[in-house]
Amino acid sequence: MHPAGIKFGLTLGLLELKGDGVVLSPALLESISEMARNKVQRRKRVTWIWDDAVTAGLQRMMPLIIEAPRQEYVPFYTGFDRIVFETMMPIAEKAKIAERYGKYCTAERTFYRKFRQDIRRPHMRLEANLSYRLHFRETLGVVRQLLAEHSPEDIRHAELIALCQMDNWDHSPKKLTIEDFLR
């Protein structure tokens, strides 16, 4: 994130410094995580939940009208997804859901051992939304199971971590495609 965006987030209490990095404030993390839980429970279609949950969580924390210069809030919004991923990575690593490769994160072996053992696979061309929804539900189930085993205090963030997992942790170079899951 650009320094102007970091300054903007720090002044509003949306971000905090952690070591040499920047992460979400605990209040904003809880807000986004709660919105992710609500959106996942209410919907059958899971395609746009990431954007909806992050936007709703931010709107809940920020005042309705911000009188800030454009050069401050635009960099904040531009780099915000990356900050969410950076905040969630240590939780996912602790629960053996994902592992870090430099600044990227990808699914961990423990996650894949429990993933895709027994699930029906609809034909992707004919039932794309059903396929994606089943893939998300299975991902969420494995995330909940691993959080319960390795990090029960963070189980409230299961939906947000599953959304991060589905979004491939910021599109890392070792990104999996849908073909990897249909084999």
C-alpha positions as CSV (number, residue, x, y, z in Angstrom):
1,M,0.0,0.0,0.0
2,H,1.2,3.5,-0.8
3,P,2.4,5.5,2.2
4,A,-0.5,8.0,1.8
5,G,-3.0,5.2,2.0
6,I,-1.2,3.8,5.1
7,K,-1.3,7.3,6.7
8,F,-5.0,7.6,5.9
9,G,-5.8,4.2,7.5
10,L,-3.7,4.9,10.6
11,T,-5.3,8.2,11.2
12,L,-8.8,6.7,11.0
13,G,-7.8,3.7,13.2
14,L,-8.4,1.2,10.5
15,L,-4.8,0.0,10.2
16,E,-2.0,-0.6,12.7
17,L,1.7,-1.1,12.5
18,K,2.9,-4.6,13.4
19,G,6.6,-5.0,13.3
20,D,7.7,-3.7,9.9
21,G,4.3,-4.3,8.3
22,V,0.8,-2.9,8.3
23,V,-2.2,-5.0,9.3
24,L,-5.9,-4.3,9.9
25,S,-6.9,-3.0,13.3
26,P,-8.7,-5.6,15.5
27,A,-12.0,-3.7,15.3
28,L,-11.9,-3.6,11.5
29,L,-10.8,-7.3,11.2
30,E,-13.8,-8.2,13.4
31,S,-16.1,-6.1,11.4
32,I,-15.1,-7.6,8.0
33,S,-15.1,-11.1,9.5
34,E,-18.6,-10.6,10.9
35,M,-19.8,-9.3,7.5
36,A,-18.2,-12.4,5.8
37,R,-20.1,-14.7,8.2
38,N,-23.4,-12.9,7.6
39,K,-22.9,-12.9,3.8
40,V,-21.9,-16.6,3.6
41,Q,-24.9,-17.7,5.8
42,R,-27.5,-15.7,3.8
43,R,-26.5,-16.6,0.3
44,K,-26.6,-19.4,-2.1
45,R,-24.5,-17.6,-4.7
46,V,-20.9,-17.0,-3.4
47,T,-19.3,-15.4,-6.4
48,W,-19.1,-11.8,-5.1
49,I,-19.0,-12.3,-1.4
50,W,-15.4,-11.1,-1.0
51,D,-16.1,-7.7,-2.4
52,D,-19.4,-7.4,-0.5
53,A,-18.0,-8.5,2.8
54,V,-14.9,-6.2,2.7
55,T,-17.0,-3.2,1.5
56,A,-19.7,-3.7,4.2
57,G,-17.1,-4.2,6.9
58,L,-15.3,-1.0,5.9
59,Q,-18.5,1.0,5.6
60,R,-19.4,-0.1,9.1
61,M,-16.2,1.3,10.5
62,M,-15.8,4.5,8.5
63,P,-17.9,7.6,8.8
64,L,-20.3,8.1,6.0
65,I,-18.8,11.3,4.7
66,I,-15.0,11.5,4.6
67,E,-13.5,14.8,3.9
68,A,-10.1,13.6,2.9
69,P,-8.0,14.5,-0.1
70,R,-8.4,12.0,-3.0
71,Q,-4.7,11.3,-3.0
72,E,-5.1,9.7,0.5
73,Y,-8.1,7.5,0.2
74,V,-7.5,6.2,-3.3
75,P,-4.2,4.5,-2.3
76,F,-5.9,3.2,0.8
77,Y,-8.7,1.5,-1.2
78,T,-6.2,0.4,-3.9
79,G,-4.0,-1.6,-1.5
80,F,-6.7,-2.7,0.9
81,D,-7.2,-6.3,-0.3
82,R,-3.4,-6.9,0.1
83,I,-3.6,-5.7,3.7
84,V,-6.5,-8.0,4.4
85,F,-4.4,-10.9,3.0
86,E,-1.4,-9.9,5.1
87,T,-3.5,-9.8,8.2
88,M,-5.0,-13.2,7.6
89,M,-1.8,-15.0,6.6
90,P,-0.4,-15.6,10.1
91,I,-3.8,-17.0,11.2
92,A,-3.9,-19.3,8.2
93,E,-0.3,-20.4,8.7
94,K,-1.0,-21.2,12.4
95,A,-4.0,-23.4,11.4
96,K,-2.0,-25.1,8.6
97,I,-4.3,-23.8,6.0
98,A,-1.8,-21.8,4.0
99,E,1.9,-21.2,3.9
100,R,3.9,-18.2,2.9
101,Y,6.3,-18.0,0.0
102,G,7.9,-14.6,0.3
103,K,5.1,-12.1,0.1
104,Y,2.7,-14.6,-1.4
105,C,0.7,-17.3,0.4
106,T,-0.7,-20.6,-1.0
107,A,-2.6,-23.6,0.3
108,E,-0.6,-25.9,2.6
109,R,-0.2,-29.6,2.3
110,T,-2.4,-30.3,5.3
111,F,-5.2,-28.4,3.7
112,Y,-4.9,-30.5,0.5
113,R,-4.8,-33.8,2.3
114,K,-8.2,-33.1,3.8
115,F,-9.5,-31.4,0.7
116,R,-11.4,-33.1,-2.2
117,Q,-11.7,-36.6,-0.7
118,D,-15.4,-37.3,-1.4
119,I,-17.5,-34.7,-3.1
120,R,-19.7,-34.7,-6.2
121,R,-18.4,-32.7,-9.1
122,P,-20.9,-31.1,-11.4
123,H,-19.9,-30.4,-14.9
124,M,-18.3,-26.9,-15.0
125,R,-19.7,-25.8,-18.3
126,L,-23.3,-26.7,-17.4
127,E,-23.4,-25.8,-13.8
128,A,-20.7,-23.2,-13.1
129,N,-22.4,-21.6,-10.1
130,L,-23.2,-24.9,-8.5
131,S,-19.6,-26.0,-9.0
132,Y,-18.2,-22.8,-7.5
133,R,-20.6,-23.0,-4.6
134,L,-19.7,-26.6,-3.8
135,H,-16.0,-25.8,-4.0
136,F,-16.5,-22.9,-1.6
137,R,-18.6,-25.0,0.9
138,E,-15.9,-27.7,0.8
139,T,-13.2,-25.1,1.3
140,L,-15.1,-23.6,4.2
141,G,-15.6,-27.0,5.8
142,V,-11.9,-27.8,5.7
143,V,-10.9,-24.4,7.0
144,R,-13.3,-24.7,9.9
145,Q,-11.9,-28.2,10.7
146,L,-8.3,-27.0,10.6
147,L,-9.0,-23.9,12.7
148,A,-10.8,-26.1,15.3
149,E,-7.8,-28.4,15.4
150,H,-4.9,-25.9,15.4
151,S,-6.3,-22.5,16.3
152,P,-9.7,-22.6,18.0
153,E,-9.5,-19.0,19.2
154,D,-9.6,-17.9,15.5
155,I,-12.5,-20.0,14.3
156,R,-14.7,-16.8,14.1
157,H,-12.6,-15.9,11.0
158,A,-13.3,-19.1,9.1
159,E,-15.5,-17.6,6.5
160,L,-13.0,-14.8,5.8
161,I,-10.1,-17.2,5.5
162,A,-12.1,-19.4,3.2
163,L,-12.8,-16.4,1.0
164,C,-9.0,-15.6,1.0
165,Q,-8.4,-19.2,0.0
166,M,-10.9,-19.0,-2.8
167,D,-9.3,-15.7,-3.9
168,N,-6.0,-17.6,-4.1
169,W,-4.2,-15.4,-1.6
170,D,-3.7,-12.4,-3.8
171,H,-3.3,-14.3,-7.0
172,S,0.2,-15.7,-6.2
173,P,2.4,-17.0,-9.1
174,K,1.7,-20.6,-7.8
175,K,-2.0,-20.1,-8.2
176,L,-4.2,-23.1,-8.8
177,T,-6.8,-23.1,-11.5
178,I,-10.3,-24.6,-11.4
179,E,-8.9,-27.5,-13.5
180,D,-6.8,-28.5,-10.5
181,F,-10.0,-29.1,-8.5
182,L,-11.9,-30.9,-11.1
183,R,-9.5,-33.8,-11.5
